[in-house]
Amino acid sequence: MEFLFLTGCRPCEVYPITWNDIKWDKRVIVFSKSYESRSKALSKGRTKNGTIRTFPFYPRLEQLLLRLRDERFKGDNNALVFSKSDGRQFSRNDIAFSWQGYSKANGKRFMDYPGIVTQLAKEGKITQYLKPYSTRHTFISLQVLGALNNPNDKTNFVGQIKYIADLVGNSVETIQKHYLDKPRNAELLDI
């Protein structure tokens, strides 16, 4: 989940990432595959929108990648970075289970795992239920907000939005349409 929040990538782009896709020397992740859980189809050489893109490391993402490497890397660069304990690929159901939670009867035992978002809602830390794709929305929105509030470069806001769009495999128009909500109480200045 943390990787989704830190990259804004689509869940279908996370499932097929291998250690080969993490270029430590260039400090980038290469998104070049997409996995459709329903059809179990792997698209090599392109992401959902047909592109290959690189995503740069930044401190918090690099810390996560180093931690994952220490915990999971077993010497096989073709192995999945994110896999189940038996090495199989994650699917959208696995993400949904950890996100929403699940209950399961196992013989005489009953397991109830509330899921990350369900637990946060129960604790009052979030006000509404969010879908797993909200990780993408959160990343893009926070990056745009950061660009808007960047004291070092107020003159190149459009260029910064284009950079964010390229990183997540969208167009500027898509960012504007789906991720930049019009303020509900917007008013014109009386000039």
N, C-alpha and C positions, 0 to 999 in steps of 0.2 A: 504494500500500500504506500509506504513511504516513497518508493521510487516513482510511483504514479504522481504523487503530489509534487515531487521535486523536478519532474521532467515535463509534465503536462502531456505525455504521450498517450496514445490510445491504448486501452487494455490489449487489443489484438496485436499491438506492436511489442508489448512486453513479453507475451508468452514465448515467442521464438528466439529471444535474445540469447546468444551464446557468448562464451568468454572471448571468442574471436571478434565479436562486435565491439568489445571494449578495447580501444586503442590507447594503452597506457602511455606510450611514447608521445602521442599527439594530444593526449588528454581530451579525447572525444569518445562518444558512443556513436556507432553507426547504426541507424535504423534503416534496414534494407529488406525486411521481411514482415509479413502479416499472417496471422493465424486466425481463421474463422472457426470458432468452437462448434457451431451447429453442424457445419458440413465437414469439419475436420480437415479443411483445405489449407495448405501452407502455400503462400505466394512468396517465392524467393525472388530477390532482386527488385522488390518494390514494396512500398507500404500501401496502406488503404487507398491513398490518392495517387498511386502509381509513381511515387518518387523515392529516391534514396536521399537521406539527409544525415548530417552530422549534428551532434549536440555536444557543446563543450562542457567540460567539468567546471564546477565552481565549488568553493570550499565544502559546503554541506553535502552536496552530491558526491564529491570525491570521498568524503569520510564514510558515507554509506557504501560506496563501491569497495573501498578498502576493507571495511568490516565484512561485507559479503564475500570478498575474496578470501579473507582469513578463515571465515566460517565454512565456506562451501566449495571453494576451488580445490579439485583433487588432481590437477595436472592435465586434464583433458580440455583443450581449448574449444572443442566442438560440443562440450556439455552445456546444457541449459543453465543460465544464471539463476532463473527462477523455476524451480521444479518441485514436485512432490517428493516426499522422503524416499520413494522408490525410484526416483529419477524421471518419472513420467511428466509430461507437459501439463501445466496448469490450464484450466479452461475458465470460461465465464462463470460456470457454476461454482468453481472453487473460490473465485473472487466474491461472488454473491454470498456464499456461506460465511466467509470471514467478515464481510461487510454487514450483512443483515442478521446473521446468526442461523442456528438450526437446532432442532431437537431430535434426538435419536434414541430409540429403545435398543439396547444391546443386551439381550438375554434378560437378566434380572435387574440390570443397571439401566438407568435413564440418564442420558447426558443432555444438558441444556446449555448451549453456548449462545450468549446473547448477540454476539457480533459487535464490531467496533462502533458502527453508527447507532445501532439500537441502544447500546450501552450509553453512549454520549447523550442521546436524546433522553434516556431514562434519568440520567444525572443532571439534566437541565443545561448541559454545556452547549447544545445546539437546539435551535427552536423548531426545526422541521427535519423530516426525513430527507436525506440526500441520496441520489443514486451514485454508484461507483464512478460514473462518467464525470461526476462533480469534481473529481480530482483534477481533471483537465481544465474545467471551468475555473477552479480556484487558482491553479498555476497561472493561467493566462491573465485572469483579472488582477492578480497580485503583481505580475510583471508589468502590465500596462500601468497600474497605479504607481509602481516604482519608477517607470519611465516618465510619467507625468510629474512626479515629485522630485525628479533628478535635478539637484541644484547645479550640477556640472554642465548640463546640456539641455537647456529649455528650448533651444532653437531647432532641435532635430527630433521632435516628438514623432513625426510621421516616419522618419527613418528608423527610430527605435521600435515602432509598431511593426514595421516591415520585417525587422530582424526577429522579433518575437514570432510573427506569423511564419517566417521561414523555419524557425526552430521547431515549431509544432506541426508543420506541414499544412498550413492554412494560407489563405490569401488575407490581405488587409481587409477586404470587403467582408469576409467571413468573420474576422475578429470583430469588426464594427457591428455586424448584424446580430451575432449570437452571444458575444461576450461583453459588449459595452452597452449596458442598459442606459436608457435615457433616464436622468434623475426624475423621480416621481414629482418632486416639488420644484422643478426647474422654472426659473423666471428670467426674463431679460433684465439686464441692468438698465436703470433709468439714467441714460447719458445725455 
